[in-house]
């Protein structure tokens, strides 16, 4: 069975995000970029399933500019067999929406014919948490979201997912779409030999036009602004002073 894993290039989680001077989006020039942490978990889970004998091939895919190839190289260095790069460099004012990404992944899934598609539950740049669900809807495949445990057994997948009331266990007929939560696994580090091997692995390059996907967006980002800075806290000397400020300044009493 083949597993298709979608990955995304985002601003590294340790970098302080800055808004561009023209307020068209987030500054990405000369900023450290890396694979979305939830996507790393998706790649790791696909590799573990292959190592357990439940899958024969892991294919990584991404949608983005030429620089996104670095993210695919990371997936290949972790152990993915090959990769597909859908080349597209969107304008900051017209970013790719989750539905558009889902349509592209649907076209890739129809080409690759995987038994399982694994995605991170969300990206840390937009926090949309929509692509996996939309992809399952477009493919008309069952879905298991926020997976904290995945077990493959022939033509079925058992997924444990965290819900407000505890752990929910669902059984999916394959092919299916699964999105990963933080507690699913701990991603491995790519070793130097594997990083070197990844340079010779195949990255197939295609465009949305090659996949017959219309990427026109009906949404425009008008302006991006930083959140207002919090005022410094005040140390009060008594409860009476606190009550006075809550009543007369904050006006919450």
Secondary structure as the mmCIF struct_conf table of DSSP 4:
data_model
#
loop_
_struct_conf.conf_type_id
_struct_conf.id
_struct_conf.beg_label_comp_id
_struct_conf.beg_label_asym_id
_struct_conf.beg_label_seq_id
_struct_conf.end_label_comp_id
_struct_conf.end_label_asym_id
_struct_conf.end_label_seq_id
STRN STRN1 UNK A 2 UNK A 6
STRN STRN2 UNK A 9 UNK A 11
TURN_TY1_P TURN_TY1_P1 UNK A 13 UNK A 14
BEND BEND1 UNK A 15 UNK A 15
HELX_LH_PP_P HELX_LH_PP_P1 UNK A 16 UNK A 17
STRN STRN3 UNK A 19 UNK A 19
TURN_TY1_P TURN_TY1_P2 UNK A 21 UNK A 22
BEND BEND2 UNK A 23 UNK A 25
STRN STRN4 UNK A 26 UNK A 26
TURN_TY1_P TURN_TY1_P3 UNK A 29 UNK A 30
STRN STRN5 UNK A 33 UNK A 35
HELX_RH_AL_P HELX_RH_AL_P1 UNK A 37 UNK A 51
TURN_TY1_P TURN_TY1_P4 UNK A 52 UNK A 53
BEND BEND3 UNK A 54 UNK A 54
BEND BEND4 UNK A 56 UNK A 56
STRN STRN6 UNK A 57 UNK A 64
HELX_RH_3T_P HELX_RH_3T_P1 UNK A 66 UNK A 68
HELX_RH_AL_P HELX_RH_AL_P2 UNK A 69 UNK A 78
TURN_TY1_P TURN_TY1_P5 UNK A 79 UNK A 79
BEND BEND5 UNK A 81 UNK A 81
STRN STRN7 UNK A 82 UNK A 87
HELX_RH_3T_P HELX_RH_3T_P2 UNK A 92 UNK A 94
HELX_LH_PP_P HELX_LH_PP_P2 UNK A 95 UNK A 97
HELX_RH_AL_P HELX_RH_AL_P3 UNK A 98 UNK A 112
BEND BEND6 UNK A 115 UNK A 115
STRN STRN8 UNK A 116 UNK A 120
BEND BEND7 UNK A 121 UNK A 121
TURN_TY1_P TURN_TY1_P6 UNK A 124 UNK A 126
HELX_RH_AL_P HELX_RH_AL_P4 UNK A 131 UNK A 139
TURN_TY1_P TURN_TY1_P7 UNK A 140 UNK A 140
STRN STRN9 UNK A 142 UNK A 153
TURN_TY1_P TURN_TY1_P8 UNK A 154 UNK A 155
STRN STRN10 UNK A 156 UNK A 163
TURN_TY1_P TURN_TY1_P9 UNK A 164 UNK A 165
STRN STRN11 UNK A 166 UNK A 173
BEND BEND8 UNK A 174 UNK A 175
STRN STRN12 UNK A 176 UNK A 180
HELX_RH_3T_P HELX_RH_3T_P3 UNK A 182 UNK A 184
HELX_LH_PP_P HELX_LH_PP_P3 UNK A 187 UNK A 191
HELX_RH_AL_P HELX_RH_AL_P5 UNK A 192 UNK A 198
TURN_TY1_P TURN_TY1_P10 UNK A 199 UNK A 200
BEND BEND9 UNK A 201 UNK A 201
STRN STRN13 UNK A 203 UNK A 207
TURN_TY1_P TURN_TY1_P11 UNK A 208 UNK A 212
BEND BEND10 UNK A 218 UNK A 218
HELX_LH_PP_P HELX_LH_PP_P4 UNK A 226 UNK A 233
BEND BEND11 UNK A 237 UNK A 237
HELX_RH_AL_P HELX_RH_AL_P6 UNK A 239 UNK A 248
TURN_TY1_P TURN_TY1_P12 UNK A 249 UNK A 249
BEND BEND12 UNK A 250 UNK A 250
#
